[in-house]
């Protein structure tokens, strides 16, 4: 209890110092997708000839909150990775350095829930002091997830998980961007103070949970070098089956607008043209939300349904061939089983955020994510070789309150992994959920 109070006091002090003395810190270059040259690769070697995770450029600047520089240093790294279609590309990650000094033996990778279709809303641009926007404000709100880690001496790695074009909901791209950012952060030749032997724990909520889980699932095959040094992954509010989630939020009060964002994100990520299936209203909405963030849709499209956006013959998403083809690519139930210990939390009282909890074949959720899908995923991991799964369901909480409950438990869980404590498991006590196969 005393340690918890001390951590809270230090975190509060860091935030207070940032606000009081931030204006005295050297100003950082402004970060905009179209104007900041740091975000562009100009080297002569083709990206196809460069290994994923390779550092292409670095810079050190102050960590910004709401556009104000703070005393916390951020090392930003341009690195090589892949997009959702496995094409070589570049991305940016930021490594926040604790005020007490870098411990080369340990770091955490925080996956943001910035959930946006606009690259300017990415964490790297907010951290670098880019223009303050409604979408970018999500990054500032996440300080409460980051400050306690810095206060305890962890370096915090924060990748732009959606890539350089903001490929919203493209889980595999999130995973590769995360794993390659860890490669870059630990291989930056002294710029970050970390090294390839640094132990890493990953954590993230909601959109950040998508990145965390996909990174954990892909690590054994895509980045075994990273997987060897991962000590755990903590997540909450997780998207598992995208088709079922679309049905769950359909017509809801708070989260219905996310469906339109998903159409745009999937189309952008996998080069799918949904326009032949949209009606006039749907086409107009998709165009309107082309660069929207979660802040632009949450509780702003109450009652919106899929069939309001599409032509009558496509009222069932399963009648849209490109969606049916793309959905399995972002379905975690079809992805490999992670090998690292995991803490998975999920709310189940979505009616608090305006989502009906009585939909047949779906069951309860937190308003946007489905509790029975998450239980099934955890059970699948337990049955396929990972016995270090800790699942927790909050039956009284919706999506946002669950985040706060998860964050409290997550901090202790991460600390225990670094301390070498045995990873807890409740594999034998997780209730059955929805079928994960077939994915529709």
Buried (B, 14 or more C-beta within 10 A) or exposed (E): EEEEEEBEEBBEEBBEBBEEEBEEBEEBBEBBBEEBEBBEBEEEEEBEEBEBBBBBBBBEBBBBBBBBBBBBBBBBBBBBBBBBBEEBBBBBBBBBBBBEEBBBEBBBBBBBBBBBBBBBBBBBBBBBBBEBBBBBBBBBEBBEBBBBBBBBBBBBBBBBBBBBBBBBBBBBBBBBBBBBBBBBBBBBEEBBBBBEEBBBBBBBBBBBBBBBBBBBBBBBEBBEBBBEBBBBBBBBBBBBBBBBBBBBBBBBBBBBBBBBBBBBBBBBBBEBEBEEBBBEEBBEBBEEBEBBBBBBBBEEBEEBBBBBBBBEEBBEBEEBEBBBEBBBBBBBBBBBBBBBBBBBBBBBBBBBBBBBBEBEEBBBBBBBBBBBBBBBBBBBBBEEEBEBBBBBBBEEBBBBBBBEBBBEBBBBBBBBBBEEEEBEBEBEEBEEBBBBEEBB
